[in-house]
Amino acid sequence: MKLRILGTAAGGGLPQWNCACPGCSRARAAGPRAWRTQECLAVSVSPDAWYLVNASPDIRAQILAAPGLAPPDGTRHTPLRGVLLTDGELDHTAGLLALREGAALDLYAPPAVLAALDGPFPLRTLLAPYGSARWHAVGSGPLLLDGGRLRVTAVPISDKRPRYASGSGAPGPWVVAYRFDDTATGAAAVYAPSLARWPDALDDALAGVGHLILDGTFWSEDEMAWATGGRGSGARAMGHLPVDGPDGTLVRLLGRDGVRCFYTHLNNTNPLADRASPERGALAGTPVEVPSDGTEIEW
């Protein structure tokens, strides 16, 4: 199995174009090597088939930076076969518009998200004239992709709706994580970039996995309030468990022997994005890492 972490930032990336908070200012001063594009993953279990998890607004640049996703010389046939959406957020769906120029893709999402993409954000209607999308609802049973070699299982996480769909009555789940299993080698990984709570189903999904890529949006519960002078909401109210604290995700990760863990979806306020921060230093010697854009994992 091969994973390429295409992007690692929360909405707006790092630095955000309209922000001069300490994190964004530091990233601007450091230059492009410190910048992060919006969260997205590519997964593959065979050389000629890749699947995206989410399609960020930065997807064109992310694909161009990934040699394995390029078309062979003289062709317009890329190894990109489909996209799995964890939710309906704009940061995870808007990039589908940029993929309209390619061959038809299989697109997978929870039923509530499909309904929202037909209604308040009519993405499916916008893409229909291009003939580039075959939509599939993600249910409780596993998906078998790439000729059955890649088994994908959705894990319900929460019913947090995108802001544009706040009035939607569609039943959840609205947010899922995905477990990926290579049926030939036994390799397994879980991707959970949005985590409003830690359900028992997520613990079940982590059984036997070698790699976990997890929501690391905020270091602390009150991070946004601190960064915005008291105007921001708490991490949990925004749909993200914080990393730090007695109920944060880090204490859960430190007790998982044999699992290599990565934080993704870092907000511009998160000190983990700064290599020199004490918070980043606290991860030294643990199985928890903060990857850069473009990090590849193969096992």
Stockholm file with secondary structure:
# STOCKHOLM 1.0

chainA/1-299         MKLRILGTAAGGGLPQWNCACPGCSRARAAGPRAWRTQECLAVSVSPDAWYLVNASPDIRAQILAAPGLAPPDGTRHTPLRGVLLTDGELDHTAGLLALREGAALDLYAPPAVLAALDGPFPLRTLLAPYGSARWHAVGSGPLLLDGGRLRVTAVPISDKRPRYASGSGAPGPWVVAYRFDDTATGAAAVYAPSLARWPDALDDALAGVGHLILDGTFWSEDEMAWATGGRGSGARAMGHLPVDGPDGTLVRLLGRDGVRCFYTHLNNTNPLADRASPERGALAGTPVEVPSDGTEIEW
#=GR chainA/1-299 SS CEEEEEECBCTTCBSCTTCCSHHHHHHHHHCGGGCBCBCEEEEEEETTEEEEESCCTTHHHHHHTCGGGSCCTTCCCCSEEEEECSSCCHHHHGGGGGGGGSSCEEEEECHHHHHHTTTTSCHHHHHGGGTCEEEEECCSSCEEETTTTEEEEEEEEECCCCGGGTTCCCCSCCEEEEEEEETTTCCEEEEESCCSSCCHHHHHHTTTCSEEEEECSCSSTTHHHHHTTTCSCCTGGGTCCCSSSTTSHHHHHHTCTTCEEEEESBCTTCGGGSTTSHHHHTTTTSSEECCCTTEEEEC
#=GC SS_cons         CEEEEEECBCTTCBSCTTCCSHHHHHHHHHCGGGCBCBCEEEEEEETTEEEEESCCTTHHHHHHTCGGGSCCTTCCCCSEEEEECSSCCHHHHGGGGGGGGSSCEEEEECHHHHHHTTTTSCHHHHHGGGTCEEEEECCSSCEEETTTTEEEEEEEEECCCCGGGTTCCCCSCCEEEEEEEETTTCCEEEEESCCSSCCHHHHHHTTTCSEEEEECSCSSTTHHHHHTTTCSCCTGGGTCCCSSSTTSHHHHHHTCTTCEEEEESBCTTCGGGSTTSHHHHTTTTSSEECCCTTEEEEC
//
